[in-house]
Amino acid sequence: MRKMLLAALSRLLQGPAAAGRTASRVMVASRNYGDFASEATFEIKKCDLHRLEEGPGTTAVLTREEGLQYYKTMQTIRRMELKSDQLYKQKIIRGFCHLYDGQEACCVGIEAAIKPTDHVITAYRAHGFTYTRGVPVREILAELTGRKGGCAKGKGGSMHMYTKNFYGGNGIVGAQVPLGAGIALACKYFGKNEICLALYGDGAANQGQIFETYNMAALWKLPCIFICENNRYGMGTSVERAAASTDYYKRGYFIPGLRVDGMDILCVREAAKFAAEYCRSGKGPLVMELQTYRYHGHSMSDPGISYRTREEIQEVRSKSDPITLLKDRMVNNNLASVEELKEIDVAVRKEIEEAAQFATTDPEPPLEELGHHVYFNEPPFEVRGPNQWIKYKSVS
């Protein structure tokens, strides 16, 4: 603070305009340290319950530190997805690409409620969870552009990203749900008090393998939270046209369920805390439905406005955007200033631009690595290449 005041005095000697700008910065800086509330309590929407006598609370405490962290994380995911959209349209990203913007409160709220040692497996709209599970933006964008520095060494692309305790990004619709139950079985078998979260979309919710998995998970009391991210459209089909019952949180029948406002990070966080404690206590699985919305189409080949209107998308953006909702709460309850959040926005944009620069200049993996990483922790063995006379060595 002393240095800033001395700098302000120096500016004053240089002229009134410079002094005014510096004094303004000093005032903002001093307010950052002294005048903000440390926390605030908010009323949140009550969850709908299935086979539960009580559910998550209807109030949530948000500290200033948590709010700033959540805001930065959601803004980073939003900007990362917008940059991915740009790179795809420039034909730098190729193939499948499913963007997560609009749904940021889901992954950030869930991550705030669980432990790093817990396990997450999701479908192909995976960029947000990849980031919240600890993968840097530059490695995510580099994976999208197929570069060696990507989180899957440039071999996975948009749908297949992994890190510790995060199992993708899976391209087969609904198949991650039985895999998630298998991870939960391992959690129970090893007795580490860990849980698994298996996420799928409303488009996958009618898959038969999901109901088979529900049955096994209930019989074995697996510590698994089955989470349906209901963004209202499976590819180009609305939930009303695809499902005889859109109460996805009741689909477990004999498994308790919660329906949650997936656009409110505090609702998601509190519901995920409740679900995690439920599963960790040995009561078995639980089904959560997060009511959310995607701003982009299903994938980059889908303009997203042939089966819904621009007005519908704009209405969700104006009334229910998860980032705007958090921002308004923080500013209106003196947890942060508009100027402070703008500084975060500027820093995030700079980070995204630097990550994009890396993702477009990092080299592609060499052909010699075609057979690498087929198995984990296996001795090297030969893999046949494009024809039977070409051999590549697989190393872990």
PEWOZI-V36787 format. One line per field, one symbol per residue. ss: DSSP state (2 for helix, 1 for strand, 0 for the rest). phi: phi as a letter, one per 30 degrees, with the letter a starting at -180 (. if undefined). burial: b if it has 9 or more other C-alpha atoms within 8 Angstrom, else e. A space follows every 10 residues. Layout:
ss: ???
phi: ???
burial: ???
This chain:
ss: 0222222222 2222022222 2222222222 2222000011 1110000111 0000000011 1112222222 2222222222 2222222220 0000000000 0002222222 2220000011 1000002222 2200002222 2222001000 0000002220 0010010000 0000222222 2222222222 0000011111 1000000222 2222222220 0001111111 0011001122 2200000222 0000001111 1000222222 2222222222 0000011111 1000000000 0000000002 2222222222 0222222222 2200000222 2222222222 2222222222 2001002220 0000000000 1111000000 111100
phi: .ddddddddd ddddkddddd ddeddddddd decccdddab cbdbddddcb hbdbbddcbb cbdeddeddd dddddddedd ddddeddddd idcbidaccc djcedddddd ddccceddcb bbdddcdddd dddjddeddd dddddicddd dchiccidcb bbaeibcjhb ddeidddddd ddddddeddd icicbbccca cddcdcdddd dddedddddc hddbccccdd cibchccddd dcbdbcdddc ddhdcebbcb ddccdddddd dddddddddd djdjdbcccc dbacdddebd dcdibdcacd ddddddedcb ddddddeddd ddcicacedd ddddeddddd dddddddddc cdddddddce cdidbcicde bdbddebdcc bbccbd
burial: eeeebebbbe bbeeeeebbb ebbeebebeb bbeeebbebb eeebeebebb eeeebbeeeb ebbbeebbeb bbbbbbbbbb bbbbbebbee ebbbebbbbb bbbbbbbbbb bebbeeebbb bbbbbbbbbb bbbebebbbb bbbbbbbbbb bbbbebbbbb bbbebbbbbb eeebbbbbeb bebbbebbee eeebbbbbbb bbbbbeeebb bebbeebbee bbbbbbbbbb bbbbebbbbe eeeeeeebbb ebeebbbbbb bbbbbbbbbb bbbbbbebbb ebbbbbbbbb bbbbebbbbb eeebeeeeee eebebbeeeb bbbebbbeeb bebbbbbeeb beebbeebbe ebebbbebbb ebeebeeebe bbeeeeeeee ebbbbeeeee bbbbbb
